[in-house]
Amino acid sequence: MRNFVEKTGRETIYYVEHAGMMTIFLCSCLIRIFTRPFQLRAIIKQLHFIGAKSVFIIIVAGSFTGMVLGLQGYYVLQRFGSLDMIGSAVALSLIRELGPVLAALMVVGRAGSAICAEIGIMRTTEQIDALECMGIHPYKYLMVPKFIAAIISLPLLTCLFDVMGILGGYFAAVVLFGVNEGSYFQGMYSSVVWADIEMGLIKSFVFGLIIVWVATAKGFFLHLDRSGAFGAEGVSRITTKAVVLSSVAILGSDYLISAILL
């Protein structure tokens, strides 16, 4: 019993300290976004890496997601004689839920893991310590451009995902199954309101912040990880943890935002 209580106490203290460390890290990075100097070149580089290089996977994922929604929507709504609502079903599903969530998960796998590994390798090879020795704050130099780029990129990628998903649904429903083109777009026009778009944009903004926060913090605090692994093994473990934690946090925050805004 005593060992159980001691273990529970150690685990609780560890997770509370870890949560506090992550929160302080986030606040420090957000504060330094508004301080000079502004690293325009570094921000553009990160926008290219996080945003532009994710366009292809977003287009592919969005198109197939929309096609699946169109396919499933056709067979479900056909039973109830409501095929004129298929455009509404595809658009609302994408704009409010699937677009922000799936776009964020794609970015986690493509860019979030790379960001975590990059910062982790810099910690392992003592490059971050070298920056501090030269009087360069690592938060401002390394983290801030990534934060700004992720916050800007995710809403734009989500919009692209939504557009490609709607076109994919159009291809499946109208081109393949012969649903009336006018009813597809009219149902979408009559049901989608600004509140739906606003919810999707808020979610994408929050998801972008979560991705870059978890990825950079996990890599930066690699040396404090409880596994004790360092070097290549430590980077691989911390990158896996960052991807898993980011994905779970995205799904959890998706529910919370929906519960608040609905």
N, C-alpha and C positions, 0 to 999 in steps of 0.2 A: 504494500500500500504506500509506504514511504517513497519507494522508487518511482511509483506511478505519479505521485504528487510532484516530486522533484522534476521528473521528465516533462510533465504538463506545464509546470512553471517555467522551465527553460524554453520550451517551445513558445509559450505565450510571450515571454520577454523578447525572444528572437524576432517574432513576427511583428510585435509592436515597434521595436527598434527599426526593423526593416521598413515598415510603413512610414514611420517618421522620417527616416533617411530619404526615402523616395519622395515624400511630400516636400521636404526642404529642397531637394534637388530640383523638383518641378518649379517651385516658387522662385528659386534663384535664377533659373533659365528664363522664365517668363519676365522677370524684372529686367534682365539684361537685354531683352529684345528692344527695349526703349532707350537704351544708353548708347552713346557714341563710343567708337566709330561704327558706322553701318557698313557691313561687308557685302557690298552689292555683287561683286564678282563671285564670292563664295555662295551667296544665296542663289544666283543664277545657275551655278554649277549643280547645286543640290536640287533645284527645280527641274533641271534636265535629268538628273539621276532618278529622283523619286517620281516626277510627273511624266515627262516626255517618254522615258524608257518603259513606262508602265502602260502606255497607250495601246500597244498591240494586244497585250493580254486582257485589257479591259474591253476592247472591241470584241475579241473572240468570246470571252466569258459572257458579256452582255448580250451578244447576238444569240448564243445558244440558250441562255436563260429565258430570253423572250420567246424563242421558238418552243421551248418546253412549256411555258405558260400558255402560249397560244394553242398548242396541241392538247394539253390537259383541259384548258378552258373550253375548247370546242366540244370535247366528248362529255364533259360535265354539264355544260349549259344546254347542249342539244337535248338532253333528257327532259329539261324543263321548258323547252321552247323559248329560251332567252338568249339566243345567239347574238342579238343586238347589243348585249351587255359585255361581250367578250373584250372589246377595246377598253372599256372601263375597268374590267378585272385585271387586264394586263398592266395598264398604266398605273393604277393605284397600288398594285402589288409591288411594282418596281420602284415607284417614286417614294413610297412611304417606308418600305421595309427592305426588299431584296436588293435594290440598287445600292444604298449606302452600306449595307452589311457585306454583301459579296464583293463590292469594290474594295472595301477596307481589308477584307481577308486576302484578296489578291495582292494588295500592296504589302501586307504583313509578310506574305511568303516571298515576294520578290525583292522589296526594298528594306523592310524592317529587319529581316535576318541579316542582310548585308551590312546595315548600319551597326547593328549590335556586334557583329564579328569585327568590323573595322575598328570600333572603339575598344573592343576587348583586346585586339592585337596590339593596339597602341598602348594599352595598359600593360600588357605582358612584356612588350619590348621597351618599356619605360619611356616612351615618347611623351606621355602625359606629364610624367615627372620632369622631363627636360623642359617642357613648355613652362611649367611652374617655376623652374630654376631661372628661366630667362625673363620672368616677370610677365608672362602672357597668361591671362586667365583662361583655362581650358573651357569653361562654360561659354564664355563670349566667343572664343575662337573656333571651337569645335561644335558646340551644341546649338547655339542660336541660329546659324544658317539652316540647320536641319529642321529645327522647330518651325521657322517661318515657311520653309519650302513645303513641309508636310501639311501645315495648316492651309496653305494656298492650294496645294495640288489635290487634296482629297475631295473638296467640293467640286472642282472641275472634272476630275475623273468620274465622280458619281454622276454628274450630269451627262457625261459621255456614255456611261454605262446605261443610264435610263433611256437615252435616245436610241442606242443600238438595241436595247431590249424591246422597245416599242416597235422598231423596224423588224426585229426578229419575229415578234408576235404577229405583225402584219403579214410577213412572208408565210408563216405557218397557217394562220387563219384565213387570210384572203386569197393568197396565191395557191396554196396547196388544197385547201378545203372549200374554197369558193364562197366564203362569207362576204356579204356585201361590204364594199369598201367604204361607202358613206356611213353605214351604221357603225363600222369599226371606229372611225374617227369621231363621229357624232357622239357616240357613247362616252368616248374619252373626253371630249370637249365639255359635255354636260355634267360630268361627275368629278373631274379633277379641279380643285380650287386652290387658291394660293396657300391656304393652310397646309395642304398636303405637300406642296413643294417646299414650304418653309420647314416642315418637320424633317424632310429628307436632307436639306442643307444643314440644319442644326446637327443632325446625327453625323453627317460627314465631317463637319468641323470638329466635333468631339472625338470621333474615331481617329482623325488625323493626329490630334493632340495625344491620344492614348498610345498610338503606334510609336510616335517618335519619343515620347516620354519613356515608355517601357524599354524600347530598344537601346536608347542612349544610356539610361540609368543602369541597366543590367550590364552593359559593356563597361561602363565607367567604374562600377563597384565590383568588378570581377575579382579583385584581390580579397574582397570581404565575403565572398560566397562561402556558405557553410560546407560545401563539398570539399573544399581545400585544394581542388585541382587547379593547376596553373598551366601556362603554356597552351599547346594545341588542344589538349584534352579539356582544359578549363574553358577555352573559347567555344568549343563544340557544345559543351554542356550548357553554358550560359546562353548561347544562341537558341538552343532548343527551348530552354525555359522562357526566353523572351517571346518566342513565337507562340508558345502555348498560353502564356499569361496574357499576351495582347489579344489573342483570339477569344479567350474566355471573358476578358474585360470588355471587348467589343459587344459580345452577345449579351452580357449582363447590363451594360449601359444602354443597349438598344431597348431592352425591356423597360428600364427606368425612364428613359426619355419618352417612350411611347405612353407609359402610364401617366406621366406628368402632363404631356401635351394633349392627350386625347380628352 
